[in-house]
Amino acid sequence: EKATVFVRGGGKRNQIVLRTLMAHPSELTQVSLKVNGRPISTFEVPNHSHLQKIPVPREVGNGTWEVELQVLNPYLPREELEIEDQRLLGIAVASLESR
């Protein structure tokens, strides 16, 4: 599953800061991050409150960044937790900003 957000970036703002609250209940969640269509990083998110800082190369440029997050291993709560929730879930994002 994918999500896209737009943030101001470049200059002194050379990293993405992602705060998450929860993720896959039984394994680390694999997340891919792109900025303006350019692959930047793949990282793991645990199933608890977490802060991830991702450096963004200067070549990405200044202005508005299109930030895409893609969860590479989403899960079904019905299968993982044996409950009647049939949604396909990834990570719970509390905030995403450039710094």
KANOR-V75769 format. One record per residue. N is the residue number from 1. RES is the residue in one small letter. SS is DSSP state (H for helix, E for strand, L for the rest). PHI is phi in whole degrees, -180 to 180 (NA if undefined). Layout:
N,RES,SS,PHI  N,RES,SS,PHI
This chain:
1,e,L,NA  2,k,E,-124  3,a,E,-142  4,t,E,-125  5,v,E,-133  6,f,E,-118  7,v,E,-136  8,r,E,-80  9,g,E,-143  10,g,E,96  11,g,L,63  12,k,L,-75  13,r,E,-88  14,n,L,-121  15,q,E,-151  16,i,E,-101  17,v,E,-114  18,l,E,-116  19,r,E,-110  20,t,E,-121  21,l,E,-109  22,m,E,-160  23,a,L,-154  24,h,L,-54  25,p,L,-73  26,s,L,-126  27,e,L,-155  28,l,L,-69  29,t,E,-87  30,q,E,-91  31,v,E,-127  32,s,E,-106  33,l,E,-123  34,k,E,-121  35,v,E,-125  36,n,L,53  37,g,L,82  38,r,E,-97  39,p,E,-61  40,i,E,-111  41,s,E,-163  42,t,E,-124  43,f,E,-145  44,e,E,-109  45,v,E,-121  46,p,L,-82  47,n,L,-89  48,h,L,-162  49,s,L,-55  50,h,E,-149  51,l,E,-119  52,q,E,-121  53,k,E,-109  54,i,E,-119  55,p,E,-67  56,v,L,-116  57,p,L,-60  58,r,H,-59  59,e,H,-60  60,v,H,-65  61,g,L,96  62,n,L,-97  63,g,E,108  64,t,E,-86  65,w,E,-98  66,e,E,-94  67,v,E,-104  68,e,E,-114  69,l,E,-107  70,q,E,-129  71,v,E,-83  72,l,L,-86  73,n,L,-135  74,p,L,-65  75,y,E,-137  76,l,E,-105  77,p,H,-56  78,r,H,-57  79,e,H,-84  80,e,H,-80  81,l,L,-114  82,e,L,56  83,i,L,-123  84,e,L,-85  85,d,L,-87  86,q,L,-102  87,r,L,-73  88,l,E,-95  89,l,E,-117  90,g,L,-125  91,i,L,-128  92,a,E,-96  93,v,E,-90  94,a,E,-85  95,s,E,-162  96,l,E,-144  97,e,E,-149  98,s,E,-101  99,r,L,-137
